Amino acid sequence: MRITRLVAGTVTAGLLGLTPIAIAAPSQAADNWTTTTIATPDKTSIAYGDEIYINVDVDGSDGLGPSSGTSTLYAMEAGSTAWVPVATGAYPGSDFYPVKPTKNTTYKVVFGGYTEPVQTAYSDNYAPSESAAFTVSVARKITYPQAGFVIRGKVTPDYGNKKIVIKASRKQNKGYKAFKTIRTTSTGKYRITLPKRGGTWYWSFAVKGDSRFLATGFVWKTTVY
């Protein structure tokens, strides 16, 4: 009789000599934000030689805005079609003062954007933006004395051999009628002796404007008892 022996073997399954694979968490990219630049002048009309102050605010779409980067003030004077850099602030919201336009000038402020040098999951990058353009109008400066019937002074800049229109009225705010038109010298100086009319008179001196400058002038009062 043949006896067949069945031997049950035990099989141990396992991973031998294999290094477990670690599954990394997904990486996070830096945050990229848009920006809005707002530039606001304290005055939009000045006399020649005066200065303006421009307030600058750069806001980010993160609700905070950049703390690094720079903003640059650009100007385009009357008669020009090119933007010219005037000044650059030390940080995004740097205000600009003093700004001294010498003729009618349009301004805008451009934030150049900011990207952190080393990018991590905590980096905040800000895109460039620019403000709306605004114009500051400049009137020529006209000087005159403090009292008397001899009125003389100077109109600057660039007002040589040009007209000053003089009108007269018994009332300060209305009723002016043409009196005389005089011309400045080649250097912009003028002089006239007003008549000594009885009572109180008001004399309007008007300098015409042009594409570069606003019209300007003053009202003079005389009284003869």
FIRO-377503 format. One line per 5 residues: number of its first residue (from 0); their letters; for each residue x, y, z of N, C-alpha, C, O. Coordinates in nm, 2 decimals. Example, Ala and Ser with C-alpha at 12.3 -4.5 7.8 and 13.67 -1.06 7.14 Angstrom:
0	as	1.32:-0.57:0.78:1.23:-0.45:0.78:1.32:-0.33:0.78:1.42:-0.33:0.85 ~ 1.28:-0.22:0.71:1.37:-0.11:0.71:1.29:0.00:0.79:1.34:0.11:0.80
end
This chain:
0	mritr	0.09:-0.12:0.00:0.00:0.00:0.00:0.09:0.12:0.00:0.18:0.14:0.08 ~ 0.05:0.21:-0.10:0.13:0.34:-0.10:0.06:0.44:-0.02:-0.06:0.46:-0.04 ~ 0.13:0.51:0.06:0.07:0.62:0.14:0.13:0.75:0.09:0.25:0.77:0.08 ~ 0.03:0.83:0.04:0.07:0.96:-0.01:0.06:1.07:0.11:-0.05:1.08:0.16 ~ 0.17:1.13:0.13:0.17:1.23:0.24:0.16:1.37:0.18:0.24:1.40:0.09
5	lvagt	0.07:1.44:0.22:0.05:1.58:0.18:0.11:1.67:0.29:0.07:1.67:0.41 ~ 0.20:1.74:0.25:0.26:1.83:0.34:0.21:1.98:0.32:0.23:2.04:0.21 ~ 0.15:2.02:0.42:0.10:2.16:0.41:0.21:2.26:0.44:0.26:2.26:0.55 ~ 0.24:2.34:0.35:0.34:2.44:0.37:0.28:2.58:0.41:0.17:2.61:0.37 ~ 0.35:2.64:0.49:0.31:2.78:0.53:0.38:2.88:0.45:0.50:2.89:0.45
10	vtagl	0.30:2.96:0.38:0.36:3.07:0.29:0.34:3.20:0.36:0.23:3.24:0.40 ~ 0.45:3.27:0.38:0.44:3.40:0.45:0.46:3.51:0.34:0.57:3.51:0.28 ~ 0.37:3.58:0.32:0.38:3.69:0.22:0.43:3.82:0.28:0.39:3.85:0.40 ~ 0.51:3.89:0.21:0.56:4.01:0.27:0.64:4.09:0.17:0.68:4.03:0.06 ~ 0.67:4.20:0.20:0.76:4.29:0.11:0.89:4.29:0.17:0.92:4.35:0.28
15	lgltp	0.98:4.22:0.11:1.12:4.20:0.16:1.21:4.30:0.09:1.22:4.30:-0.03 ~ 1.28:4.37:0.17:1.39:4.46:0.11:1.34:4.58:0.03:1.41:4.64:-0.04 ~ 1.21:4.62:0.05:1.16:4.73:-0.03:1.14:4.85:0.07:1.09:4.83:0.18 ~ 1.18:4.97:0.03:1.16:5.09:0.11:1.02:5.15:0.09:0.98:5.17:-0.03 ~ 0.95:5.18:0.19:0.82:5.23:0.18:0.83:5.37:0.11:0.92:5.44:0.13
20	iaiaa	0.73:5.40:0.03:0.72:5.53:-0.05:0.64:5.62:0.03:0.52:5.60:0.06 ~ 0.70:5.74:0.06:0.62:5.84:0.13:0.54:5.93:0.04:0.59:5.96:-0.07 ~ 0.42:5.96:0.07:0.33:6.04:-0.02:0.34:6.18:0.04:0.29:6.21:0.15 ~ 0.39:6.28:-0.04:0.41:6.42:0.01:0.28:6.49:-0.01:0.20:6.46:-0.10 ~ 0.25:6.59:0.08:0.14:6.67:0.07:0.16:6.76:-0.05:0.27:6.80:-0.08
25	psqaa	0.05:6.80:-0.12:0.06:6.89:-0.24:0.12:7.02:-0.20:0.09:7.08:-0.09 ~ 0.22:7.07:-0.29:0.29:7.20:-0.26:0.19:7.31:-0.28:0.09:7.30:-0.35 ~ 0.22:7.42:-0.21:0.14:7.54:-0.22:0.22:7.65:-0.29:0.33:7.68:-0.25 ~ 0.15:7.72:-0.38:0.22:7.83:-0.46:0.21:7.96:-0.38:0.13:7.98:-0.29 ~ 0.29:8.06:-0.42:0.28:8.19:-0.37:0.15:8.26:-0.41:0.09:8.21:-0.51
30	dnwtt	0.11:8.35:-0.33:-0.02:8.43:-0.36:0.01:8.54:-0.46:0.11:8.62:-0.43 ~ -0.06:8.56:-0.56:-0.04:8.67:-0.66:-0.17:8.76:-0.65:-0.28:8.71:-0.67 ~ -0.14:8.89:-0.63:-0.25:8.98:-0.61:-0.25:9.09:-0.71:-0.14:9.13:-0.76 ~ -0.36:9.14:-0.74:-0.37:9.26:-0.83:-0.36:9.39:-0.73:-0.38:9.38:-0.61 ~ -0.34:9.50:-0.79:-0.33:9.63:-0.71:-0.41:9.74:-0.78:-0.44:9.73:-0.90
35	ttiat	-0.44:9.84:-0.70:-0.51:9.96:-0.75:-0.43:10.08:-0.69:-0.41:10.09:-0.57 ~ -0.39:10.17:-0.78:-0.32:10.29:-0.74:-0.40:10.41:-0.75:-0.47:10.43:-0.86 ~ -0.41:10.49:-0.65:-0.49:10.61:-0.64:-0.40:10.73:-0.61:-0.32:10.73:-0.51 ~ -0.40:10.83:-0.69:-0.32:10.95:-0.67:-0.41:11.07:-0.67:-0.49:11.10:-0.76 ~ -0.40:11.15:-0.56:-0.49:11.27:-0.54:-0.41:11.39:-0.51:-0.34:11.40:-0.41
40	pdkts	-0.42:11.50:-0.60:-0.35:11.62:-0.57:-0.43:11.71:-0.47:-0.56:11.70:-0.47 ~ -0.36:11.79:-0.40:-0.44:11.88:-0.30:-0.50:12.00:-0.38:-0.59:12.07:-0.33 ~ -0.44:12.03:-0.50:-0.50:12.14:-0.58:-0.49:12.10:-0.72:-0.40:12.03:-0.77 ~ -0.58:12.15:-0.80:-0.58:12.13:-0.95:-0.57:12.26:-1.03:-0.57:12.25:-1.15 ~ -0.55:12.37:-0.96:-0.53:12.50:-1.02:-0.44:12.58:-0.93:-0.48:12.61:-0.81
45	iaygd	-0.33:12.63:-0.99:-0.24:12.71:-0.91:-0.18:12.82:-0.99:-0.20:12.83:-1.11 ~ -0.11:12.92:-0.92:-0.04:13.02:-0.99:0.10:12.98:-1.02:0.16:12.89:-0.94 ~ 0.16:13.03:-1.12:0.30:13.00:-1.16:0.39:13.02:-1.04:0.39:13.12:-0.97 ~ 0.47:12.92:-1.01:0.56:12.93:-0.89:0.51:12.85:-0.77:0.59:12.83:-0.68 ~ 0.38:12.82:-0.76:0.33:12.75:-0.65:0.35:12.60:-0.66:0.39:12.55:-0.76
50	eiyin	0.33:12.53:-0.55:0.35:12.39:-0.54:0.23:12.31:-0.51:0.13:12.37:-0.46 ~ 0.23:12.18:-0.54:0.12:12.09:-0.51:0.17:11.97:-0.43:0.29:11.94:-0.43 ~ 0.07:11.91:-0.36:0.10:11.79:-0.28:0.02:11.68:-0.34:-0.10:11.69:-0.36 ~ 0.08:11.56:-0.37:0.01:11.45:-0.43:0.01:11.33:-0.33:0.11:11.28:-0.30 ~ -0.11:11.29:-0.29:-0.13:11.18:-0.20:-0.14:11.05:-0.28:-0.22:11.05:-0.38
55	vdvdg	-0.07:10.95:-0.24:-0.07:10.82:-0.31:-0.11:10.71:-0.22:-0.07:10.70:-0.10 ~ -0.20:10.62:-0.27:-0.24:10.50:-0.20:-0.24:10.38:-0.30:-0.30:10.39:-0.40 ~ -0.17:10.28:-0.26:-0.17:10.15:-0.34:-0.23:10.04:-0.26:-0.18:10.00:-0.15 ~ -0.34:9.99:-0.31:-0.42:9.89:-0.24:-0.40:9.75:-0.31:-0.39:9.75:-0.44 ~ -0.40:9.64:-0.24:-0.39:9.51:-0.30:-0.53:9.44:-0.29:-0.61:9.47:-0.21
60	sdglg	-0.55:9.34:-0.38:-0.67:9.26:-0.38:-0.68:9.17:-0.26:-0.78:9.11:-0.23 ~ -0.57:9.16:-0.18:-0.57:9.09:-0.06:-0.63:9.17:0.06:-0.64:9.11:0.17 ~ -0.66:9.29:0.03:-0.72:9.38:0.14:-0.61:9.45:0.21:-0.64:9.53:0.30 ~ -0.48:9.42:0.18:-0.37:9.49:0.26:-0.29:9.58:0.17:-0.28:9.70:0.19 ~ -0.24:9.52:0.06:-0.15:9.60:-0.03:-0.01:9.57:0.00:0.03:9.52:0.11
65	pssgt	0.08:9.61:-0.10:0.22:9.58:-0.08:0.29:9.68:0.01:0.26:9.79:0.03 ~ 0.39:9.62:0.08:0.47:9.70:0.17:0.61:9.73:0.11:0.69:9.81:0.16 ~ 0.64:9.66:-0.01:0.76:9.68:-0.08:0.73:9.71:-0.22:0.62:9.70:-0.27 ~ 0.84:9.76:-0.29:0.82:9.81:-0.43:0.81:9.96:-0.43:0.82:10.02:-0.32 ~ 0.81:10.02:-0.55:0.81:10.17:-0.56:0.71:10.22:-0.65:0.66:10.14:-0.74
70	stlya	0.67:10.34:-0.63:0.57:10.41:-0.72:0.65:10.53:-0.78:0.72:10.60:-0.71 ~ 0.62:10.56:-0.91:0.68:10.67:-0.98:0.58:10.77:-1.03:0.48:10.73:-1.08 ~ 0.61:10.90:-1.01:0.53:11.00:-1.06:0.57:11.04:-1.20:0.69:11.07:-1.23 ~ 0.47:11.04:-1.30:0.50:11.08:-1.44:0.42:11.20:-1.47:0.32:11.23:-1.42 ~ 0.48:11.29:-1.56:0.42:11.41:-1.60:0.42:11.42:-1.75:0.52:11.38:-1.82
75	meags	0.32:11.49:-1.80:0.31:11.52:-1.95:0.27:11.67:-1.96:0.15:11.70:-1.93 ~ 0.36:11.75:-1.99:0.33:11.90:-2.00:0.25:11.93:-2.12:0.25:11.86:-2.22 ~ 0.18:12.04:-2.11:0.10:12.09:-2.23:0.19:12.10:-2.35:0.30:12.16:-2.34 ~ 0.14:12.05:-2.46:0.22:12.06:-2.59:0.30:11.93:-2.61:0.36:11.92:-2.72 ~ 0.31:11.84:-2.51:0.39:11.72:-2.52:0.29:11.60:-2.53:0.18:11.60:-2.49
80	tawvp	0.34:11.49:-2.59:0.26:11.37:-2.59:0.34:11.25:-2.52:0.30:11.14:-2.53 ~ 0.45:11.29:-2.45:0.53:11.18:-2.39:0.52:11.20:-2.23:0.52:11.31:-2.18 ~ 0.51:11.08:-2.17:0.52:11.08:-2.02:0.66:11.08:-1.98:0.74:11.01:-2.03 ~ 0.69:11.17:-1.88:0.83:11.18:-1.83:0.83:11.15:-1.68:0.75:11.21:-1.61 ~ 0.92:11.06:-1.63:0.93:11.04:-1.49:0.98:11.16:-1.42:1.08:11.22:-1.46
85	vatga	0.91:11.19:-1.31:0.95:11.31:-1.23:1.02:11.27:-1.10:1.12:11.33:-1.06 ~ 0.96:11.18:-1.03:1.02:11.13:-0.90:0.97:10.99:-0.87:0.86:10.95:-0.91 ~ 1.05:10.92:-0.79:1.01:10.79:-0.75:1.01:10.78:-0.59:1.11:10.82:-0.53 ~ 0.91:10.73:-0.54:0.89:10.72:-0.39:0.97:10.60:-0.34:1.01:10.51:-0.41 ~ 1.00:10.61:-0.21:1.08:10.50:-0.14:1.00:10.37:-0.12:1.06:10.27:-0.10
90	ypgsd	0.86:10.38:-0.12:0.78:10.27:-0.10:0.65:10.29:-0.18:0.63:10.40:-0.23 ~ 0.56:10.19:-0.19:0.45:10.20:-0.28:0.36:10.32:-0.25:0.32:10.39:-0.35 ~ 0.33:10.35:-0.13:0.24:10.46:-0.10:0.31:10.60:-0.07:0.25:10.68:0.00 ~ 0.43:10.61:-0.12:0.50:10.74:-0.09:0.42:10.86:-0.16:0.39:10.85:-0.27 ~ 0.40:10.96:-0.08:0.34:11.08:-0.13:0.45:11.17:-0.20:0.56:11.15:-0.18
95	fypvk	0.40:11.26:-0.29:0.50:11.34:-0.36:0.48:11.49:-0.33:0.37:11.54:-0.35 ~ 0.58:11.55:-0.28:0.58:11.69:-0.24:0.73:11.74:-0.22:0.81:11.66:-0.16 ~ 0.76:11.86:-0.27:0.68:11.94:-0.35:0.68:11.91:-0.49:0.79:11.87:-0.55 ~ 0.57:11.92:-0.56:0.56:11.91:-0.71:0.53:12.05:-0.76:0.44:12.11:-0.72 ~ 0.61:12.10:-0.86:0.60:12.23:-0.90:0.59:12.24:-1.05:0.68:12.26:-1.12
100	ptknt	0.46:12.23:-1.10:0.44:12.24:-1.25:0.47:12.38:-1.30:0.43:12.48:-1.23 ~ 0.53:12.39:-1.41:0.56:12.52:-1.47:0.47:12.56:-1.58:0.48:12.67:-1.64 ~ 0.38:12.48:-1.61:0.27:12.51:-1.71:0.16:12.40:-1.69:0.18:12.31:-1.61 ~ 0.05:12.41:-1.76:-0.05:12.31:-1.75:0.01:12.17:-1.77:0.08:12.14:-1.87 ~ -0.01:12.08:-1.67:0.06:11.95:-1.67:-0.04:11.84:-1.63:-0.11:11.86:-1.53
105	tykvv	-0.03:11.73:-1.70:-0.11:11.61:-1.66:-0.02:11.51:-1.59:0.10:11.49:-1.63 ~ -0.06:11.45:-1.48:0.02:11.36:-1.40:-0.05:11.22:-1.38:-0.17:11.21:-1.40 ~ 0.03:11.12:-1.36:-0.02:10.99:-1.31:0.09:10.93:-1.23:0.21:10.96:-1.24 ~ 0.05:10.83:-1.15:0.14:10.76:-1.06:0.14:10.61:-1.10:0.03:10.55:-1.11 ~ 0.25:10.55:-1.12:0.26:10.41:-1.16:0.33:10.33:-1.05:0.45:10.35:-1.02
110	fggyt	0.26:10.23:-1.00:0.33:10.13:-0.91:0.39:10.02:-1.00:0.32:9.96:-1.08 ~ 0.51:9.99:-0.98:0.59:9.90:-1.06:0.57:9.75:-1.03:0.62:9.67:-1.10 ~ 0.49:9.72:-0.93:0.47:9.58:-0.89:0.58:9.53:-0.80:0.68:9.60:-0.78 ~ 0.56:9.42:-0.74:0.66:9.36:-0.65:0.65:9.21:-0.65:0.54:9.15:-0.63 ~ 0.76:9.14:-0.67:0.77:9.00:-0.66:0.88:8.96:-0.55:0.99:9.01:-0.56
115	epvqt	0.84:8.88:-0.45:0.94:8.85:-0.35:1.06:8.77:-0.41:1.04:8.68:-0.49 ~ 1.18:8.80:-0.37:1.30:8.74:-0.43:1.30:8.59:-0.41:1.34:8.52:-0.51 ~ 1.26:8.54:-0.30:1.26:8.40:-0.27:1.11:8.36:-0.26:1.04:8.40:-0.17 ~ 1.07:8.27:-0.35:0.93:8.23:-0.35:0.90:8.11:-0.26:0.97:8.01:-0.27 ~ 0.80:8.13:-0.17:0.76:8.02:-0.08:0.61:8.02:-0.08:0.54:8.10:-0.15
120	aysdn	0.56:7.92:0.00:0.41:7.92:0.01:0.35:8.04:0.08:0.23:8.06:0.07 ~ 0.44:8.12:0.14:0.39:8.23:0.22:0.42:8.36:0.14:0.40:8.47:0.20 ~ 0.47:8.36:0.02:0.50:8.48:-0.05:0.38:8.55:-0.11:0.28:8.49:-0.14 ~ 0.39:8.68:-0.11:0.28:8.77:-0.16:0.34:8.85:-0.28:0.43:8.93:-0.25 ~ 0.29:8.83:-0.40:0.34:8.90:-0.51:0.23:9.00:-0.56:0.11:8.96:-0.56
125	yapse	0.27:9.12:-0.60:0.17:9.22:-0.64:0.20:9.27:-0.78:0.31:9.30:-0.82 ~ 0.09:9.27:-0.86:0.10:9.32:-1.00:0.11:9.47:-1.01:0.07:9.54:-0.92 ~ 0.17:9.52:-1.12:0.18:9.67:-1.14:0.04:9.73:-1.16:-0.06:9.65:-1.20 ~ 0.03:9.86:-1.14:-0.09:9.93:-1.17:-0.06:10.08:-1.18:0.04:10.12:-1.13 ~ -0.15:10.15:-1.24:-0.13:10.30:-1.25:-0.26:10.37:-1.21:-0.37:10.32:-1.23
130	saaft	-0.24:10.49:-1.17:-0.36:10.57:-1.13:-0.42:10.64:-1.25:-0.37:10.63:-1.36 ~ -0.54:10.69:-1.23:-0.60:10.77:-1.33:-0.52:10.90:-1.35:-0.47:10.95:-1.25 ~ -0.51:10.95:-1.47:-0.44:11.07:-1.49:-0.52:11.19:-1.45:-0.65:11.19:-1.45 ~ -0.46:11.30:-1.40:-0.52:11.42:-1.36:-0.44:11.54:-1.41:-0.32:11.53:-1.42 ~ -0.51:11.65:-1.43:-0.44:11.77:-1.48:-0.44:11.88:-1.38:-0.54:11.91:-1.31
135	vsvar	-0.32:11.94:-1.36:-0.31:12.06:-1.28:-0.29:12.18:-1.37:-0.19:12.19:-1.45 ~ -0.38:12.28:-1.36:-0.37:12.40:-1.45:-0.29:12.51:-1.38:-0.30:12.52:-1.26 ~ -0.21:12.58:-1.46:-0.12:12.68:-1.40:-0.15:12.81:-1.46:-0.16:12.83:-1.59 ~ -0.18:12.91:-1.38:-0.20:13.05:-1.43:-0.07:13.13:-1.42:0.01:13.11:-1.33 ~ -0.05:13.22:-1.52:0.07:13.30:-1.51:0.06:13.39:-1.39:-0.05:13.42:-1.33
140	kityp	0.17:13.43:-1.34:0.18:13.52:-1.22:0.19:13.67:-1.27:0.27:13.70:-1.35 ~ 0.10:13.75:-1.21:0.11:13.89:-1.24:0.13:13.97:-1.11:0.05:13.95:-1.01 ~ 0.23:14.05:-1.10:0.26:14.13:-0.98:0.20:14.27:-1.00:0.18:14.32:-1.11 ~ 0.18:14.34:-0.89:0.12:14.48:-0.89:0.15:14.54:-0.76:0.18:14.47:-0.66 ~ 0.14:14.68:-0.75:0.17:14.75:-0.62:0.06:14.73:-0.52:-0.04:14.66:-0.54
145	qagfv	0.08:14.79:-0.40:-0.01:14.78:-0.29:-0.11:14.90:-0.29:-0.22:14.88:-0.23 ~ -0.08:15.01:-0.35:-0.17:15.12:-0.35:-0.13:15.22:-0.46:-0.03:15.21:-0.52 ~ -0.22:15.32:-0.48:-0.19:15.43:-0.57:-0.26:15.41:-0.71:-0.34:15.32:-0.73 ~ -0.24:15.51:-0.79:-0.30:15.52:-0.93:-0.20:15.47:-1.04:-0.24:15.45:-1.15 ~ -0.08:15.46:-1.00:0.02:15.41:-1.10:0.04:15.26:-1.08:0.09:15.21:-0.98
150	irgkv	-0.01:15.18:-1.17:-0.01:15.04:-1.16:0.09:14.98:-1.25:0.09:15.00:-1.37 ~ 0.19:14.91:-1.19:0.29:14.85:-1.27:0.33:14.72:-1.20:0.32:14.70:-1.08 ~ 0.39:14.63:-1.29:0.43:14.50:-1.24:0.48:14.42:-1.35:0.54:14.47:-1.45 ~ 0.47:14.29:-1.34:0.53:14.20:-1.44:0.44:14.07:-1.45:0.39:14.02:-1.35 ~ 0.43:14.02:-1.57:0.36:13.90:-1.60:0.46:13.79:-1.64:0.54:13.81:-1.73
155	tpdyg	0.46:13.68:-1.57:0.56:13.57:-1.60:0.48:13.44:-1.59:0.38:13.42:-1.52 ~ 0.53:13.34:-1.67:0.65:13.35:-1.77:0.59:13.37:-1.91:0.48:13.36:-1.94 ~ 0.69:13.40:-2.00:0.66:13.41:-2.14:0.54:13.50:-2.18:0.45:13.45:-2.25 ~ 0.54:13.62:-2.13:0.44:13.71:-2.17:0.49:13.84:-2.22:0.43:13.95:-2.19 ~ 0.59:13.84:-2.30:0.65:13.96:-2.36:0.57:14.01:-2.48:0.53:13.93:-2.56
160	nkkiv	0.55:14.14:-2.48:0.48:14.20:-2.60:0.34:14.14:-2.62:0.29:14.12:-2.73 ~ 0.27:14.13:-2.50:0.13:14.07:-2.51:0.03:14.16:-2.44:0.07:14.25:-2.36 ~ -0.10:14.14:-2.46:-0.20:14.23:-2.41:-0.24:14.21:-2.27:-0.25:14.09:-2.22 ~ -0.27:14.32:-2.20:-0.35:14.32:-2.08:-0.47:14.40:-2.10:-0.46:14.52:-2.13 ~ -0.59:14.34:-2.08:-0.71:14.41:-2.10:-0.76:14.47:-1.97:-0.78:14.40:-1.87
165	ikasr	-0.79:14.60:-1.97:-0.84:14.67:-1.85:-0.98:14.72:-1.87:-1.01:14.78:-1.97 ~ -1.07:14.68:-1.77:-1.21:14.73:-1.77:-1.24:14.80:-1.64:-1.17:14.78:-1.54 ~ -1.34:14.88:-1.64:-1.38:14.96:-1.52:-1.52:14.94:-1.49:-1.61:14.92:-1.58 ~ -1.55:14.95:-1.36:-1.69:14.94:-1.31:-1.71:15.02:-1.18:-1.61:15.03:-1.10 ~ -1.83:15.06:-1.16:-1.86:15.12:-1.03:-1.89:15.02:-0.92:-1.89:15.04:-0.80
170	kqnkg	-1.91:14.89:-0.97:-1.94:14.78:-0.88:-1.84:14.67:-0.89:-1.78:14.65:-1.00 ~ -1.81:14.61:-0.78:-1.70:14.51:-0.78:-1.72:14.39:-0.86:-1.63:14.33:-0.92 ~ -1.85:14.34:-0.86:-1.87:14.21:-0.92:-1.95:14.21:-1.05:-1.98:14.10:-1.10 ~ -1.98:14.33:-1.10:-2.05:14.33:-1.23:-2.04:14.47:-1.29:-1.99:14.56:-1.23 ~ -2.09:14.47:-1.42:-2.09:14.60:-1.49:-1.96:14.65:-1.54:-1.95:14.77:-1.57
175	ykafk	-1.87:14.57:-1.57:-1.74:14.61:-1.62:-1.75:14.65:-1.77:-1.81:14.57:-1.85 ~ -1.69:14.76:-1.81:-1.68:14.80:-1.95:-1.54:14.83:-1.99:-1.46:14.87:-1.90 ~ -1.51:14.81:-2.11:-1.37:14.83:-2.16:-1.32:14.97:-2.14:-1.39:15.07:-2.16 ~ -1.20:14.97:-2.08:-1.13:15.10:-2.06:-1.01:15.12:-2.15:-1.00:15.21:-2.23 ~ -0.92:15.02:-2.15:-0.80:15.03:-2.23:-0.73:14.90:-2.24:-0.74:14.82:-2.14
180	tirtt	-0.66:14.87:-2.35:-0.58:14.76:-2.36:-0.43:14.80:-2.37:-0.40:14.89:-2.46 ~ -0.35:14.75:-2.29:-0.20:14.78:-2.29:-0.12:14.66:-2.33:-0.17:14.55:-2.33 ~ 0.00:14.68:-2.36:0.09:14.57:-2.40:0.21:14.57:-2.30:0.26:14.67:-2.25 ~ 0.26:14.45:-2.27:0.37:14.44:-2.19:0.50:14.46:-2.27:0.50:14.47:-2.39 ~ 0.61:14.48:-2.20:0.74:14.50:-2.27:0.79:14.36:-2.31:0.72:14.26:-2.29
185	stgky	0.90:14.35:-2.37:0.96:14.23:-2.42:0.99:14.13:-2.30:1.00:14.01:-2.32 ~ 1.00:14.19:-2.18:1.03:14.11:-2.06:0.91:14.08:-1.98:0.92:14.02:-1.87 ~ 0.79:14.13:-2.02:0.66:14.10:-1.95:0.62:14.21:-1.86:0.53:14.19:-1.78 ~ 0.70:14.32:-1.85:0.66:14.43:-1.76:0.55:14.52:-1.82:0.53:14.53:-1.94 ~ 0.47:14.58:-1.73:0.37:14.67:-1.77:0.36:14.79:-1.68:0.41:14.78:-1.57
190	ritlp	0.29:14.90:-1.73:0.27:15.02:-1.64:0.16:15.10:-1.70:0.15:15.12:-1.82 ~ 0.07:15.15:-1.61:-0.03:15.24:-1.66:-0.07:15.33:-1.54:-0.07:15.29:-1.42 ~ -0.11:15.46:-1.57:-0.16:15.55:-1.47:-0.31:15.56:-1.48:-0.36:15.60:-1.59 ~ -0.38:15.52:-1.38:-0.53:15.52:-1.39:-0.58:15.66:-1.36:-0.52:15.74:-1.29 ~ -0.69:15.70:-1.43:-0.75:15.83:-1.41:-0.81:15.84:-1.27:-0.86:15.74:-1.21
195	krggt	-0.81:15.96:-1.21:-0.86:15.99:-1.08:-1.01:16.02:-1.09:-1.04:16.14:-1.07 ~ -1.09:15.93:-1.11:-1.23:15.95:-1.12:-1.29:15.96:-0.98:-1.25:15.89:-0.89 ~ -1.39:16.05:-0.97:-1.46:16.07:-0.84:-1.53:15.95:-0.80:-1.59:15.88:-0.88 ~ -1.53:15.93:-0.67:-1.60:15.81:-0.61:-1.51:15.69:-0.61:-1.39:15.70:-0.63 ~ -1.58:15.58:-0.59:-1.51:15.45:-0.59:-1.52:15.38:-0.72:-1.63:15.36:-0.78
200	wywsf	-1.41:15.33:-0.78:-1.41:15.26:-0.90:-1.33:15.13:-0.89:-1.23:15.12:-0.81 ~ -1.37:15.03:-0.97:-1.30:14.90:-0.97:-1.24:14.88:-1.11:-1.31:14.90:-1.21 ~ -1.12:14.84:-1.11:-1.05:14.82:-1.24:-1.00:14.67:-1.25:-0.93:14.62:-1.17 ~ -1.05:14.61:-1.36:-1.02:14.47:-1.38:-0.90:14.46:-1.48:-0.91:14.51:-1.59 ~ -0.79:14.39:-1.44:-0.67:14.37:-1.53:-0.68:14.22:-1.56:-0.67:14.13:-1.48
205	avkgd	-0.69:14.19:-1.69:-0.70:14.05:-1.74:-0.59:14.01:-1.83:-0.56:14.08:-1.93 ~ -0.53:13.89:-1.80:-0.43:13.83:-1.89:-0.49:13.71:-1.95:-0.54:13.62:-1.88 ~ -0.48:13.71:-2.08:-0.55:13.60:-2.16:-0.47:13.47:-2.14:-0.35:13.46:-2.13 ~ -0.55:13.36:-2.13:-0.49:13.22:-2.12:-0.46:13.17:-2.26:-0.49:13.22:-2.36 ~ -0.39:13.05:-2.26:-0.36:12.98:-2.39:-0.35:12.83:-2.35:-0.39:12.79:-2.25
210	srfla	-0.29:12.76:-2.45:-0.29:12.61:-2.43:-0.20:12.57:-2.31:-0.21:12.46:-2.26 ~ -0.11:12.66:-2.27:-0.01:12.63:-2.17:-0.05:12.68:-2.03:-0.01:12.63:-1.93 ~ -0.13:12.79:-2.03:-0.15:12.86:-1.90:-0.30:12.90:-1.90:-0.36:12.93:-2.00 ~ -0.35:12.91:-1.77:-0.48:12.96:-1.75:-0.48:13.12:-1.76:-0.38:13.18:-1.75 ~ -0.60:13.17:-1.79:-0.61:13.32:-1.78:-0.60:13.36:-1.64:-0.63:13.28:-1.55
215	tgfvw	-0.56:13.48:-1.62:-0.54:13.53:-1.48:-0.56:13.68:-1.48:-0.59:13.74:-1.58 ~ -0.55:13.74:-1.36:-0.57:13.89:-1.35:-0.60:13.93:-1.21:-0.59:13.85:-1.11 ~ -0.64:14.05:-1.19:-0.67:14.10:-1.06:-0.77:14.22:-1.07:-0.78:14.28:-1.18 ~ -0.83:14.26:-0.96:-0.92:14.38:-0.96:-0.86:14.48:-0.86:-0.82:14.45:-0.75 ~ -0.85:14.60:-0.91:-0.79:14.72:-0.84:-0.90:14.82:-0.80:-0.99:14.84:-0.88
220	kttvy	-0.89:14.87:-0.68:-0.99:14.97:-0.64:-0.93:15.10:-0.62:-0.82:15.12:-0.56 ~ -1.00:15.21:-0.67:-0.95:15.35:-0.64:-1.07:15.43:-0.58:-1.19:15.40:-0.62 ~ -1.04:15.52:-0.50:-1.14:15.61:-0.44:-1.09:15.75:-0.44:-0.98:15.78:-0.39 ~ -1.17:15.84:-0.49:-1.15:15.98:-0.49:-1.27:16.05:-0.42:-1.38:16.04:-0.47 ~ -1.24:16.13:-0.31:-1.35:16.20:-0.24:-1.36:16.34:-0.29:-1.45:16.41:-0.25
end
